[in-house]
């Protein structure tokens, strides 16, 4: 699983793919709930009869329209946008992020701690913010799960860890720099 | 004729309760020209019932045992505040004869039945005996405390259980709210059920006496609202159906009991008045019955206090039951209004339904969901009454009852009341915690409810939240995505909609040029302005 190959790379979503992944926060998730991936060609927007900052009305085929209450959005440590949404009295807390980054994260996560030497990997920012520390130098050996960078966002320090063991091939960022979501930070080979 | 209320019946009333019922009593005090005094725990320092009163006395820490259940402290507060009356509300000390007696002994008027009547009726076994003596049909079962820890008597109680019939219920004599209750399907389960039921009852009520009662099933729960004056005149002012329950606690109540004939109403009102009269009941109380599929009423118990669901009877009868409680307690005979309401109680011309909104998750077996309320909007408009004592941003403490609001509607008949209930429930907005709103919405729309297919087993037999929650979940996930800042709707050039992040913001002007700008996309942008840290 953790082994990287050319076919795996094709599995990644194209860099300009705006597909979103929405999933329920553990606080409101029940068994059987699965994440939703909304692709750019999804026609669902048409079901949205109207919306403002706090409410939306969603048409449902064969049903009365559903009243949707929208809470404020906050960005969590995970870099995802979290939002409380109440539909017909059912309360959900959802986490919204890009599908592409979710795939990247899964990929990184799947290599972590498995001790399998992966291939070359580009470590990308999963949260925008300011780079406050670079803990490694080019040529360093890193272990799976080792902290390599720290990004500060929303007054929180987010550690970026090596998804698998390897050698730091390249570092593209420096402390103090602002990093944007999805930006390549360093490369581990 | 001079109205008996021309002069306030009491000067200063201490309300020994919290939440919506404390606020309900405070409102009656205000309307009658009496000064309300609240008590509160540390968890309730900023509660509405404290703010709404003229004075408030801190009882102690959040735990009910250290605050609202402390008879000595409540009494000290009443004395300190020179109260000449104490209203107990429901729950907490409302049915503790010891509390009523302590209030009486302090020379303060207890707003409720006498301590003697509470004592006699609070003991369900005693109430069963009283009802049986005056020929009121009682649910088949035992009339004396069951031997719990005496192995020599087990054979005898098992024999009695066999005669009563299975399945049966072990019930606590001092019980309420289903505590101490055990369902027994097979005789060999009985000894263990007696022990565990008794132990739970002893822990909850300080009295481990339990008895056996046949399980009437399917059954509807029908109860009669009674008012009695100090001269021994007791009348019924209407009945309520409270069949929709979970864990033996009511979720929906309506008045009158639907699908019941005028003749059946007269019968059950008569049975209730007969049992209450012989028990010496005064003030406000409720006699509870089970209605079996053959249309027979079986006496269950008497609640010697104001009920949570008294509001639906008020909406149908036009009475203010709390006001009548004060007048009766002050020694007035039953008012002309009460007598007039009692005279037509079997032929009601309105229908009222109440939904108890609880801080519980109906998708997780009604587990409590204490926490902080986000937004809070209750329904309004014609025929709607809301009794609540909570507001946006306030905390639901985990120490107390999960009920956060009572939504009531009334209309000329039941079909219109049901439609009004559906409408009112759609106006409810509560965020921050999961509530039982989805349950109430589905129930109010269910064909079974419309068809008066009601029974105490309804929730266990019919409630399946999965489909409705899944539908709502899918809408929530999709709405979240579609309204997410930077998301490109169908047909929009991908370049206009870079993934989330600051980069997307740079494309703002280009986005305005996007093909087919739709209202939802514009709204999504508006609402998204503050979503991302800049």
HADDOCK unambig.tbl for C-alpha pairs under 7 A between the chains (distance, minus, plus):
assign (segid A and resid 16 and name CA) (segid B and resid 498 and name CA) 6.78 0.50 0.50
assign (segid A and resid 18 and name CA) (segid B and resid 487 and name CA) 6.72 0.50 0.50
assign (segid A and resid 18 and name CA) (segid B and resid 494 and name CA) 6.92 0.50 0.50
assign (segid A and resid 18 and name CA) (segid B and resid 497 and name CA) 6.64 0.50 0.50
assign (segid A and resid 18 and name CA) (segid B and resid 498 and name CA) 6.08 0.50 0.50
assign (segid A and resid 18 and name CA) (segid B and resid 499 and name CA) 5.02 0.50 0.50
assign (segid A and resid 20 and name CA) (segid B and resid 481 and name CA) 6.45 0.50 0.50
assign (segid A and resid 22 and name CA) (segid B and resid 477 and name CA) 5.89 0.50 0.50
assign (segid A and resid 22 and name CA) (segid B and resid 481 and name CA) 6.48 0.50 0.50
assign (segid A and resid 23 and name CA) (segid B and resid 477 and name CA) 6.92 0.50 0.50
assign (segid A and resid 36 and name CA) (segid B and resid 477 and name CA) 6.58 0.50 0.50
assign (segid A and resid 38 and name CA) (segid B and resid 481 and name CA) 6.65 0.50 0.50
assign (segid A and resid 40 and name CA) (segid B and resid 488 and name CA) 5.87 0.50 0.50
assign (segid A and resid 40 and name CA) (segid B and resid 489 and name CA) 5.89 0.50 0.50
assign (segid A and resid 40 and name CA) (segid B and resid 490 and name CA) 5.51 0.50 0.50
assign (segid A and resid 41 and name CA) (segid B and resid 489 and name CA) 6.93 0.50 0.50
assign (segid A and resid 41 and name CA) (segid B and resid 490 and name CA) 4.39 0.50 0.50
assign (segid A and resid 41 and name CA) (segid B and resid 491 and name CA) 6.61 0.50 0.50
assign (segid A and resid 42 and name CA) (segid B and resid 490 and name CA) 5.74 0.50 0.50
assign (segid A and resid 43 and name CA) (segid B and resid 490 and name CA) 5.78 0.50 0.50
assign (segid A and resid 45 and name CA) (segid B and resid 482 and name CA) 6.28 0.50 0.50
assign (segid A and resid 45 and name CA) (segid B and resid 489 and name CA) 6.57 0.50 0.50
assign (segid A and resid 48 and name CA) (segid B and resid 520 and name CA) 6.49 0.50 0.50
assign (segid A and resid 50 and name CA) (segid B and resid 519 and name CA) 6.82 0.50 0.50
assign (segid A and resid 50 and name CA) (segid B and resid 520 and name CA) 5.88 0.50 0.50
assign (segid A and resid 51 and name CA) (segid B and resid 520 and name CA) 5.88 0.50 0.50
assign (segid A and resid 51 and name CA) (segid B and resid 523 and name CA) 5.83 0.50 0.50
assign (segid A and resid 52 and name CA) (segid B and resid 523 and name CA) 5.27 0.50 0.50
assign (segid A and resid 52 and name CA) (segid B and resid 527 and name CA) 6.58 0.50 0.50
assign (segid A and resid 53 and name CA) (segid B and resid 523 and name CA) 6.92 0.50 0.50
assign (segid A and resid 53 and name CA) (segid B and resid 526 and name CA) 6.79 0.50 0.50
assign (segid A and resid 53 and name CA) (segid B and resid 527 and name CA) 4.27 0.50 0.50
assign (segid A and resid 73 and name CA) (segid B and resid 531 and name CA) 5.34 0.50 0.50
assign (segid A and resid 74 and name CA) (segid B and resid 531 and name CA) 6.45 0.50 0.50
assign (segid A and resid 85 and name CA) (segid B and resid 476 and name CA) 6.03 0.50 0.50
assign (segid A and resid 86 and name CA) (segid B and resid 431 and name CA) 6.93 0.50 0.50
assign (segid A and resid 87 and name CA) (segid B and resid 472 and name CA) 5.43 0.50 0.50
assign (segid A and resid 87 and name CA) (segid B and resid 476 and name CA) 6.39 0.50 0.50
assign (segid A and resid 88 and name CA) (segid B and resid 438 and name CA) 6.40 0.50 0.50
assign (segid A and resid 88 and name CA) (segid B and resid 472 and name CA) 6.83 0.50 0.50
assign (segid A and resid 89 and name CA) (segid B and resid 437 and name CA) 5.28 0.50 0.50
assign (segid A and resid 89 and name CA) (segid B and resid 438 and name CA) 4.94 0.50 0.50
assign (segid A and resid 90 and name CA) (segid B and resid 434 and name CA) 6.79 0.50 0.50
assign (segid A and resid 90 and name CA) (segid B and resid 438 and name CA) 6.18 0.50 0.50
assign (segid A and resid 90 and name CA) (segid B and resid 469 and name CA) 6.60 0.50 0.50
assign (segid A and resid 90 and name CA) (segid B and resid 472 and name CA) 6.63 0.50 0.50
assign (segid A and resid 91 and name CA) (segid B and resid 434 and name CA) 5.63 0.50 0.50
assign (segid A and resid 94 and name CA) (segid B and resid 477 and name CA) 6.95 0.50 0.50
assign (segid A and resid 96 and name CA) (segid B and resid 481 and name CA) 6.81 0.50 0.50
assign (segid A and resid 98 and name CA) (segid B and resid 499 and name CA) 6.20 0.50 0.50
assign (segid A and resid 98 and name CA) (segid B and resid 500 and name CA) 6.85 0.50 0.50
assign (segid A and resid 181 and name CA) (segid B and resid 501 and name CA) 6.17 0.50 0.50
